[in-house]
Amino acid sequence: MTNEELWQAVLAQIQFNVSKANFATWFKNTKIVSKNNGETLISTPNSFSKEWLSNKYNNLILKILHSLDETVKTINYIIQTPLPEEGIKIKNKKEKKEINPNQMGFEEFEINQKTNLNPRYTFDNFIVGSFNELAHAASWAVSQNPGSTYNPLFIYGGVGLGKTHLLQAVGNLIVENFSEKKIKYSPTAHFVSDIIRSIQNHEIENLKMELQQIDILIMDDVQFLAGKEKTQEEFFHLFNTLYEMNKQIILSSDRPPKAIPALEERLRSRFEGGMIADIGFPDFETRLAILKAKCEVKQIDLSSEILEYIALNLEQNIREMEGALNRLLIFKKINNKTPDLEITKKLLYNLISSPSLSTNFKKILQTVAQFFNLKEKELFTSTRKKEIVRPRQIAMYLLRTELKESYPSIGRKFNGKDHTTAMYSCEKIEKGLEKDNNLQREINLIRQRLYSGFSLE
């Protein structure tokens, strides 16, 4: 068996042990370089892929490799940047080289005038973690078969967590694979402005005819449709026209459809008719991986202590982390030297707020279990007893509301339950809070204990 055949056999088994999203992110462009004296050398495309494989998947890879070839005893990793395989990728790399010197490494404002897409947003530089893997997997599926899989695709999550990146990554990959399709990316605020301007200039019919020619419509921040009755009406008719023609519709919002106020029920129903996926807050390891990836793109080499400082202090907004890196990059360009930790703290003083009250998974479990006079391990048992089910649902609800965990992440924390179980639990508690005063009091008391320094001993 050749090295290539061996690695393909390994990858085939790994696919059964990791999510599609993680497989696409971390195992792309990897291969076995050599096998000598029991040591297998595996190449990765960049430093953060190397670190992720060695820290997260090394044991799994070694186990599978050894099962296929008993001579394999250890694994090491090296970085080998893959050569561009297609002309379009060569073109993109050339364009980046021309743009970077003038923009000091900032590509935020580079857009394709035809599609309104920013080519820097791709799946290749989108870091996947438990907080966004469902949204990533759904987006990838749409990019492979637009108009047929998950239509519409509705992605929601807080500000600065990667919704725009993911939406535009879908658009950019479709541009690459389906060049004949017409794509339109638009922030909802721009769409509203276009509608208002067209109505004022008596050109609404022309705008509607133009929009109806689109094959892929990507609308960002659709919560801004709330309360705009005329715009909602026009969008409703556009939505129906495109949907009936099997055109792909991709939407994002800072909240799920049912939580958008002043949204017409018929439009809410359309939004909920396809795939709805959420993006939560990234954990520390994922934030660190994101920072390392962005450092490579911006070509700035920062120490581990600086990256860890940023990752520890900016927990809930990826956009803020990129803003922090941009400040450090400007300092480096102006002073011709890389900032140390002390300089970093001064430069980011206004960006990094003082620590606020916080909690974590362990504390939520302890507090809920103690409140209901249970042992923590009882929350993980497979039972339908009400005295266990209700506290477990409350724990899942608090993980969702207090830590902004995604449903798949919550499910895994409770013995690998499906994300639909976590979703059902959270929705049941949410509905209960609307009419159950006793439940309201319980949740309030648990929250007080979480944040008041209440002793858990």
Residue pairs with C-beta under 8 A, 6 or more apart in sequence:
1 9
1 68
1 69
3 31
3 32
3 33
3 34
3 35
4 31
4 32
6 32
6 65
6 68
6 69
7 30
7 31
7 32
7 42
9 68
10 61
10 64
10 65
10 68
11 23
11 27
13 64
14 23
14 27
14 57
14 60
14 61
14 64
15 23
17 60
18 26
18 57
18 60
19 128
19 133
19 137
20 137
20 140
21 128
21 132
21 133
21 134
21 136
21 137
21 140
22 128
22 133
24 123
24 128
24 140
25 126
25 127
25 128
25 136
26 49
26 52
26 53
26 56
26 57
26 128
27 53
28 45
28 124
29 44
29 45
29 82
30 42
30 43
30 44
30 45
30 49
30 53
31 42
31 43
32 40
32 41
32 42
32 43
33 41
33 42
33 43
33 78
33 80
34 40
34 41
35 41
35 69
35 71
35 72
38 71
38 72
38 73
38 74
39 73
39 74
39 75
39 76
40 65
40 72
40 74
40 75
40 76
41 75
41 76
41 77
41 78
42 53
42 61
42 75
42 76
42 77
42 78
43 77
43 78
43 79
43 80
44 50
44 53
44 77
44 78
44 79
44 80
45 79
45 80
45 81
45 82
46 79
46 81
46 293
46 296
47 79
47 292
47 296
48 289
48 292
48 293
48 296
50 77
50 78
50 79
51 289
51 292
52 289
53 61
53 77
54 77
58 75
61 75
62 72
62 74
62 75
65 72
65 75
66 72
66 73
84 90
84 93
88 176
92 119
95 119
96 107
99 107
99 110
100 107
100 299
103 109
103 110
104 329
104 330
104 333
105 297
105 298
105 299
105 300
105 329
106 326
106 329
107 118
107 120
108 118
108 120
110 118
110 119
110 120
111 117
111 118
112 118
112 119
112 175
115 171
115 175
115 183
115 184
115 185
116 184
116 185
116 186
117 168
117 171
117 172
117 175
117 183
117 185
118 168
119 172
120 297
121 164
121 165
121 166
121 168
121 169
121 172
122 169
122 172
122 173
123 136
123 139
123 140
123 143
123 169
123 173
125 293
125 297
126 136
126 162
126 165
126 166
126 169
127 282
127 286
127 289
127 290
127 293
128 136
129 282
129 283
129 285
129 286
129 289
130 283
130 286
130 405
130 406
130 408
130 409
130 412
131 161
131 279
131 280
131 281
131 282
131 283
131 286
131 404
131 405
131 406
131 409
132 157
132 161
132 162
132 166
132 279
132 280
132 282
132 406
133 406
133 408
134 277
134 278
134 406
134 407
134 408
134 419
135 155
135 157
135 163
135 166
135 277
135 278
135 279
136 166
138 150
138 153
138 155
138 275
138 277
139 153
139 155
139 166
139 167
139 169
139 170
139 250
139 277
141 149
141 150
142 149
142 150
142 151
142 153
142 170
142 248
142 250
143 169
143 170
143 173
143 174
143 177
144 177
146 174
146 178
146 181
146 215
146 216
146 248
147 215
147 246
147 247
147 248
148 246
150 274
150 275
151 243
151 246
151 248
151 249
151 274
152 239
152 243
152 248
152 249
152 250
152 251
152 270
152 271
152 273
152 274
152 275
153 170
153 248
153 249
153 250
153 251
153 274
153 275
153 277
154 251
154 252
154 253
154 256
154 257
154 271
154 272
154 274
154 275
154 276
154 277
155 163
155 166
155 167
155 250
155 251
155 252
155 253
155 276
155 277
155 278
155 279
156 163
156 252
156 253
156 254
156 255
156 256
156 276
156 277
156 278
156 279
157 163
157 254
157 278
157 279
157 280
158 254
158 279
158 281
158 316
158 317
158 404
159 254
159 317
159 319
160 316
160 317
160 318
160 319
160 320
161 279
161 280
161 281
161 282
161 316
161 317
161 318
162 279
162 318
163 220
163 252
163 279
164 220
164 252
166 252
166 279
167 185
167 218
167 220
167 250
167 252
168 185
168 218
170 218
170 250
171 183
171 185
171 216
171 218
171 250
174 181
174 183
174 216
174 248
175 181
175 183
178 215
181 215
181 216
182 213
182 214
182 215
182 216
183 214
183 215
183 216
183 218
184 211
184 214
184 216
184 217
184 218
185 218
185 220
186 194
186 217
186 218
186 219
186 220
187 219
187 220
187 221
188 219
188 220
188 221
188 222
188 223
188 224
188 225
189 221
189 224
191 219
191 231
191 235
192 224
192 225
192 228
192 231
194 207
195 204
195 207
195 230
195 231
195 234
196 231
197 203
198 204
198 206
198 207
199 230
204 234
208 234
208 237
208 238
211 217
211 238
212 238
212 241
212 242
214 242
214 247
215 247
215 248
216 247
216 248
216 250
217 238
217 242
217 247
217 248
217 249
217 250
218 250
218 251
219 249
219 250
219 251
219 252
220 252
221 252
221 253
221 254
222 251
222 252
222 253
222 260
222 271
223 253
223 254
223 255
223 260
225 231
225 232
225 235
225 260
225 263
225 267
226 260
226 261
226 262
226 263
227 261
227 262
229 264
232 263
232 264
232 267
233 264
235 267
236 264
236 266
236 267
236 270
239 249
239 267
239 270
240 270
242 249
243 249
243 270
249 274
251 271
253 260
256 276
256 278
257 263
257 268
257 271
257 272
257 276
258 268
258 272
260 268
278 406
278 407
279 406
280 403
280 404
280 405
280 406
280 409
281 315
281 316
281 403
281 404
281 405
282 290
282 318
284 311
284 312
284 315
287 310
287 311
287 314
287 315
287 318
287 321
288 307
288 308
288 311
290 318
290 321
291 307
291 310
291 311
291 321
291 325
292 307
294 321
294 322
294 325
295 301
295 302
295 307
295 325
298 325
298 326
298 329
300 325
300 328
300 329
300 332
300 338
301 338
302 325
302 328
302 338
302 339
303 340
303 341
305 341
306 328
306 339
306 340
306 341
306 344
309 341
309 344
309 345
310 321
310 324
310 325
310 344
310 348
311 321
313 348
313 352
314 320
314 321
314 324
314 351
314 352
316 404
320 351
323 351
324 348
324 351
324 352
327 347
327 348
327 351
328 338
328 339
328 344
328 347
331 339
331 343
331 347
332 338
332 339
339 347
357 451
359 402
359 403
359 450
359 451
360 403
361 399
361 403
361 413
363 450
363 456
364 395
364 398
364 399
364 402
364 403
364 450
365 376
365 379
365 395
366 376
366 456
367 446
367 449
367 450
367 454
367 456
368 374
368 379
368 391
368 394
368 395
368 398
368 446
369 375
369 376
369 378
369 379
369 391
370 449
370 456
371 391
371 442
371 445
371 446
371 449
372 387
372 390
372 391
374 387
374 388
374 391
378 388
379 388
379 391
379 392
379 395
379 414
380 414
380 415
381 388
382 415
383 389
392 414
392 425
393 425
393 426
393 428
393 429
394 429
394 442
394 443
394 446
396 410
396 414
396 422
396 425
396 426
396 429
397 425
397 426
397 429
397 430
397 443
398 443
398 446
398 447
398 450
399 405
399 410
399 413
400 407
400 410
400 422
400 426
401 426
402 447
402 450
405 413
406 419
407 419
407 420
407 422
407 423
407 426
408 419
408 422
410 419
410 422
410 426
411 417
411 418
411 419
411 421
411 422
414 421
414 422
429 439
429 443
432 439
433 439
433 440
433 443
448 454
